[in-house]
Amino acid sequence: MATIYDYQLNELDGSVLDLDKLRGKVLLIVNTASKCGLAGQLNDLEALYEKYHAKGLVVIGLPSNQFKNELATDSQTANYCQLHYGVTFPMTQRVAVNGPETTPVLKYLKALSGHGAIKWNYTKFLINRDGELVHRYAPITSPKKIDQEIDKLLSES
C-alpha cells in the first residue's frame, strides 16, 4: 500500500520535492490559490512555518486553478505569494485537485480522508511524523486553529 513518502511534487522553480526526504517531519499540505478570498491564509501558513519549521514542520502549498483563482503562470504565482505574503515554505507547480488529472498525492490524501472531492481552495491535510493522515481541514478552517495540533504532533517522538 502506498504511503505519503511514495510521492514527488515539482516545486515552482522546477526542482523535485521528494516527500520521502521528509520522513519524520510533520506535514501540512494545502491547496492554494493566489487570488482566492481565502488567500490571506497564506500569512497564517507562513507564520506556522516560521514558528515550527525548526521543530520539524513542513508546510507545502499546492497552487491550483481549478476554482479559477490562480494566476496565469507558476512564476507569477511564486512572485505574488512571496511579495504579498512573504511565503518561504515550499510551493509546487500548479496541480489539479479534482478530476482525472488530480495530482497523485492529493488523490491519495482524499482517499485516506474519506471526504471525497476538494470543494474549494485551502483544504488542508495534516500528516504526523509517521506519515499518517491526522486530519483533513475545511477551507475555512484558519491555520491558527491548527496551531495546537501541530505543536502536539511535534512534541511526540
Salt bridges, closest charged atoms under 4 A:
ASP20 OD1 - ARG23 NE 2.57
ASP44 OD1 - LYS144 NZ 4.00
ASP74 OD1 - ARG94 NE 3.91
ASP147 OD2 - LYS51 NZ 2.92
